[in-house]
Amino acid sequence: MSYRQLVEGQRYQIQAYLSQSLSQRKIAELLEVDPSTISRELKRNTVGNVYCPALAQKHTQTRKIKASKYRVSAQTEFYVRSFIEADWSPEQASAVLNELGFPVSHEWIYRFIAKDKLSGGTLFKHLRQGNRKYRKGKHHNRLPIADARSIELRPSEVQARARLGDWEADTVLGKHGTGAIVTLAERKSRLYLIRRVNSKSSDEVSEAIIDMLKPHKKFVKTITFDNGGEFAQHKKIEEALQAMTYFAHPYSSWERGLNENFNGLLRQYVPKGSDLRLVTNDDLAIIEKKLNLRPRKCLGFKQPQKVYDELKAAA
């Protein structure tokens, strides 16, 4: 496994795993990184036998500031532009460019896109969230979600995909004012559920999630959300489904990578900017079935629906 730099959320996960007395090798396995990455991280950022994720992140930011003095080559910029125009995410572009010998961070790519936007460019339109991360302001108006439980507290079985019943939730937006699609993905089987709602209100989204998962209630142990306000009624969802809910760190889409990946597949059928008033739940049911019957390499080319049914029968 090649070296991959840790991000802030992973550092706090390391702290949580260490508190559970997990070995460095096990932590590396859960975070899907090389064991040497964990060893190096602990050697650099342990003070008095205590690992300090905040200190580790500060050191990383300092190194990034120093690195920013070096200019990214024109060839690297060309590749970045090409990959983003092909609808790759900055994380995907960064990973491939690093493998090809053109090292550049996904944070730099986001800044590159923001600069392009300010000069009248259109790269931001190729991002799933429309470059929301770099809009003016720092989201001071966003209210924190009450009683949100951090992803750091999730059981280790969730990260390891060791059982059936751990779900990720998200919403996909259509053309402004035409509604949204609630999406749910089960981590072990890769089963994918979708449902249209008229708005992203927490009332509508919570009702949709409860309704979508009630037929699977026996196999709903956890649900992981992003920090969108549409998930503010997570306690209502917990009570209805008798499940635990968790929230990823802000702007850490990789922590819900399965759901993000499936949302990208959904865009094959419901492109960005679609008027969702023209998309019915009958239409989505057909798309959902197609995606769940599509063989997946990560499942040994088995179909998510078949894997889910097999795991249910064995439970």
HUURBEL-V299776 format. One record per helix or strand. SS is the DSSP state (a for helix, b for strand). FROM is the first residue (numbers start at 1). LEN is the number of residues. If there is no record, write none. Layout:
ss,from,len
SS,FROM,LEN
SS,FROM,LEN
//
This chain:
ss,from,len
a,8,12
a,24,8
a,35,11
b,46,2
b,50,2
a,53,15
a,74,12
a,90,11
a,106,13
a,123,4
a,132,3
b,150,1
a,151,3
a,156,4
b,166,8
b,180,7
b,192,6
a,202,13
a,217,3
b,222,4
a,229,3
a,234,8
b,244,4
a,253,14
a,276,3
a,281,12
b,295,2
a,297,3
b,302,2
a,304,11
//
